[in-house]
Amino acid sequence: MVSIIYNDIDTVSRNSYSYISGTSGNAKGICELVKVENELVRSALPDAVSEPAIFMSKHVSSKNVASFTVHSEGNWSAKAELGGNPFSLSMASPIEMLNVLLQMSKLAAPGMEVTFEATHHGPYTRKRSFFAEVGGNEDVIKNPKMAEILAKSLIGSLEMGNNSKRIAVGIGGNHYASRFTKLALQSGYAFAHIMPRYYVEEAEMLDQAFQMSYPKPEIAVIEWKSLSSAERIPIINKLNSMGVEYERI
């Protein structure tokens, strides 16, 4: 059974919970709503929480782009300023995350961006989990209709089954992983973790990117032109040492 994680601190989380808790039967028996008291990025999941766990959250960006986003949790470097542990990735849930992305794409209001984000922030957990978010300016974040679309995306994903063609790890590109998103929506690639180009020097973290996922990824996808030839060499050497094939996009 899926666990949907929320709190009262986060506006999107609170409004999405209100919608789901008010729907009679749509989610009954196939998910449980779990309240945490702390910030979502710093909330340890209770042992009894079932998997996968989906955190409903607002997304804050400097550009205030109106968006629906999904991403796995984890820190690629020694920095852990927004929860989690240094050099630690949480357990990804790529199939369920793809399903939520597909529902977001189906339900998003005109002009709303739908995208994967690179793996970032906490909490650290060995339970399968990911964040599903509404981003934008304060008007978007506080709009109950946006939280309703997020909630409907989660509910609609719960009985979708496996829509993935390949389980993958993404390497390269920007924080907003538009090319990996396109591959997911058009070709059914389910991404477990996405390592953005500004962390490719941490090639040893690719061990975790493949291990901390269920199901385990079968391939890496590299956004080729986003990396210099010098940046590609340690990435490719690491993948070869792991016996992992890669595709270029």
C-alpha positions as CSV (number, residue, x, y, z in Angstrom):
1,M,0.0,0.0,0.0
2,V,1.3,3.5,-0.9
3,S,1.9,6.0,1.9
4,I,1.2,9.6,1.2
5,I,3.2,11.9,3.5
6,Y,2.0,15.3,4.5
7,N,2.3,18.0,7.2
8,D,0.6,21.2,8.2
9,I,3.6,23.4,7.7
10,D,3.7,23.1,3.9
11,T,0.7,24.8,2.1
12,V,0.7,22.4,-0.8
13,S,1.0,19.5,1.5
14,R,-1.9,20.7,3.7
15,N,-4.2,21.5,0.8
16,S,-3.5,18.3,-1.0
17,Y,-4.2,16.3,2.1
18,S,-7.5,18.2,2.5
19,Y,-8.6,17.1,-1.0
20,I,-7.5,13.5,-0.6
21,S,-9.1,13.1,2.8
22,G,-12.3,14.5,1.4
23,T,-12.6,12.1,-1.5
24,S,-14.9,9.2,-0.5
25,G,-13.5,6.0,-1.7
26,N,-11.1,7.0,-4.5
27,A,-8.0,6.3,-2.4
28,K,-9.6,4.2,0.3
29,G,-7.8,0.8,0.7
30,I,-4.9,1.6,-1.7
31,C,-3.1,4.3,0.2
32,E,-2.6,5.6,3.8
33,L,-2.2,9.2,4.8
34,V,0.7,9.7,7.2
35,K,1.2,13.1,9.0
36,V,4.7,14.2,10.1
37,E,5.3,17.1,12.3
38,N,8.6,18.4,11.0
39,E,9.7,19.9,7.7
40,L,9.2,17.2,5.0
41,V,12.9,17.3,4.0
42,R,13.9,16.5,7.6
43,S,11.2,14.0,8.6
44,A,12.3,10.5,9.4
45,L,9.7,8.0,8.3
46,P,8.3,5.8,11.0
47,D,9.2,2.1,10.7
48,A,5.5,1.2,10.2
49,V,5.1,3.4,7.1
50,S,4.4,1.3,4.0
51,E,6.2,1.6,0.7
52,P,6.4,3.5,-1.5
53,A,6.1,6.8,0.4
54,I,5.2,9.9,-1.6
55,F,5.9,13.3,0.0
56,M,3.4,16.0,-1.1
57,S,5.2,19.3,-1.1
58,K,5.6,22.8,-2.4
59,H,8.6,23.5,-4.7
60,V,10.5,26.8,-4.3
61,S,12.7,28.1,-7.1
62,S,14.3,31.5,-7.7
63,K,12.5,31.9,-11.1
64,N,9.0,31.0,-9.7
65,V,8.2,28.8,-12.7
66,A,4.7,27.3,-12.4
67,S,5.3,23.6,-12.4
68,F,4.5,20.1,-11.2
69,T,7.7,18.2,-10.4
70,V,8.8,14.8,-9.1
71,H,12.2,13.7,-7.8
72,S,14.1,11.2,-5.6
73,E,15.8,12.3,-2.5
74,G,19.5,12.4,-1.7
75,N,22.7,14.4,-1.5
76,W,25.4,13.9,-4.1
77,S,28.1,15.7,-2.1
78,A,29.2,16.6,1.4
79,K,26.5,19.3,1.6
80,A,23.3,18.3,3.3
81,E,21.8,21.7,4.0
82,L,18.2,20.6,3.3
83,G,18.1,17.4,5.2
84,G,19.4,13.9,4.5
85,N,23.0,12.7,4.9
86,P,26.1,13.7,3.1
87,F,27.0,11.5,0.1
88,S,23.8,9.5,0.6
89,L,20.9,8.7,-1.7
90,S,17.5,7.5,-0.5
91,M,15.8,4.4,-2.0
92,A,14.1,5.4,-5.2
93,S,10.8,4.2,-6.5
94,P,11.1,4.7,-10.3
95,I,7.9,3.0,-11.5
96,E,5.6,4.8,-9.2
97,M,7.4,8.1,-9.8
98,L,6.9,7.7,-13.5
99,N,3.2,7.0,-13.0
100,V,2.8,10.2,-11.0
101,L,4.7,12.1,-13.7
102,L,2.4,10.7,-16.4
103,Q,-0.7,11.7,-14.4
104,M,0.7,15.2,-13.9
105,S,1.3,15.5,-17.6
106,K,-2.3,14.5,-18.2
107,L,-3.9,16.8,-15.6
108,A,-1.7,19.9,-15.6
109,A,-3.3,23.2,-16.3
110,P,-2.2,25.0,-19.5
111,G,1.2,26.7,-19.1
112,M,2.2,24.5,-16.2
113,E,5.6,22.8,-16.6
114,V,5.8,19.1,-15.8
115,T,9.3,17.8,-15.1
116,F,11.7,15.5,-13.3
117,E,14.1,17.3,-11.0
118,A,17.5,16.0,-10.3
119,T,17.9,14.0,-7.0
120,H,18.3,16.4,-4.1
121,H,17.7,17.1,-0.4
122,G,16.4,14.9,2.4
123,P,15.1,13.1,4.1
124,Y,17.4,10.0,4.0
125,T,15.4,6.8,4.0
126,R,15.9,3.2,2.9
127,K,12.2,3.0,2.2
128,R,11.2,3.5,-1.4
129,S,10.1,7.1,-1.7
130,F,10.0,10.3,-3.8
131,F,8.7,13.9,-3.7
132,A,5.7,15.1,-5.8
133,E,5.5,18.9,-5.8
134,V,3.7,22.1,-6.9
135,G,6.1,24.9,-7.8
136,G,5.7,28.6,-8.7
137,N,5.0,31.9,-7.0
138,E,3.0,32.3,-3.9
139,D,-0.3,32.6,-5.8
140,V,0.4,29.2,-7.4
141,I,1.6,27.5,-4.3
142,K,-1.4,28.7,-2.2
143,N,-4.0,27.9,-4.9
144,P,-6.1,25.0,-3.7
145,K,-6.8,24.0,-7.4
146,M,-3.0,23.3,-7.9
147,A,-3.0,21.2,-4.8
148,E,-6.0,19.4,-6.1
149,I,-4.3,18.5,-9.3
150,L,-1.3,17.2,-7.4
151,A,-3.6,15.1,-5.2
152,K,-5.5,13.8,-8.3
153,S,-2.2,12.9,-9.9
154,L,-1.2,10.8,-6.9
155,I,-4.6,9.1,-6.6
156,G,-4.7,8.4,-10.4
157,S,-1.3,6.8,-10.3
158,L,-2.1,4.3,-7.6
159,E,-3.6,1.6,-9.8
160,M,-1.7,2.2,-13.0
161,G,0.6,-0.8,-12.7
162,N,4.0,-0.9,-14.4
163,N,4.2,1.6,-17.4
164,S,8.0,1.6,-17.7
165,K,9.9,0.3,-20.6
166,R,13.3,0.7,-18.9
167,I,14.5,1.6,-15.5
168,A,17.4,4.1,-15.7
169,V,19.8,6.4,-14.0
170,G,20.1,9.9,-15.6
171,I,23.5,11.6,-15.8
172,G,24.1,15.2,-16.8
173,G,21.8,18.1,-17.7
174,N,20.4,20.7,-15.5
175,H,18.5,20.5,-12.2
176,Y,15.2,20.6,-14.2
177,A,15.7,17.5,-16.3
178,S,13.8,18.3,-19.4
179,R,15.4,15.8,-21.7
180,F,15.0,12.9,-19.2
181,T,11.4,14.0,-18.7
182,K,10.7,13.9,-22.5
183,L,12.3,10.4,-22.6
184,A,10.0,9.3,-19.7
185,L,6.8,10.7,-21.1
186,Q,7.4,9.6,-24.7
187,S,9.3,6.3,-24.3
188,G,8.5,5.0,-20.9
189,Y,11.9,5.4,-19.2
190,A,11.5,5.3,-15.5
191,F,14.3,7.2,-13.8
192,A,15.5,6.2,-10.3
193,H,18.1,8.9,-9.6
194,I,19.2,11.8,-11.8
195,M,22.8,13.1,-11.3
196,P,23.0,16.7,-12.7
197,R,26.0,17.9,-14.6
198,Y,27.3,19.9,-11.6
199,Y,27.9,16.7,-9.6
200,V,29.5,14.5,-12.2
201,E,32.8,14.8,-10.4
202,E,31.2,12.5,-7.8
203,A,31.3,9.5,-10.2
204,E,31.7,7.0,-7.3
205,M,28.2,7.9,-6.2
206,L,26.9,6.0,-9.2
207,D,27.2,2.8,-7.1
208,Q,24.5,4.2,-4.8
209,A,22.4,5.5,-7.7
210,F,22.0,1.9,-9.0
211,Q,21.8,0.2,-5.6
212,M,19.4,2.6,-3.9
213,S,16.4,1.8,-6.1
214,Y,13.7,-0.8,-6.4
215,P,13.5,-2.1,-9.1
216,K,17.2,-1.7,-9.8
217,P,18.1,0.4,-12.9
218,E,19.3,-1.6,-15.9
219,I,20.9,1.3,-17.9
220,A,22.4,4.8,-17.6
221,V,21.3,7.6,-19.8
222,I,23.8,10.4,-20.4
223,E,22.9,13.9,-21.6
224,W,26.0,13.8,-23.7
225,K,26.5,17.4,-24.8
226,S,25.9,18.8,-21.4
227,L,29.2,17.3,-20.3
228,S,32.7,18.1,-21.5
229,S,34.8,15.3,-22.9
230,A,36.9,15.5,-19.7
231,E,33.8,15.1,-17.5
232,R,32.6,12.1,-19.5
233,I,35.8,10.0,-19.0
234,P,35.4,9.3,-15.2
235,I,31.6,8.7,-15.7
236,I,32.1,6.2,-18.5
237,N,35.0,4.5,-16.7
238,K,32.8,4.1,-13.6
239,L,29.9,2.7,-15.6
240,N,32.3,0.3,-17.4
241,S,33.7,-0.9,-14.0
242,M,30.1,-1.6,-12.8
243,G,29.2,-3.4,-16.0
244,V,26.5,-0.9,-16.8
245,E,25.5,0.0,-20.4
246,Y,24.7,3.5,-21.3
247,E,22.8,5.5,-23.9
248,R,23.5,8.9,-25.2
249,I,20.8,11.6,-25.6
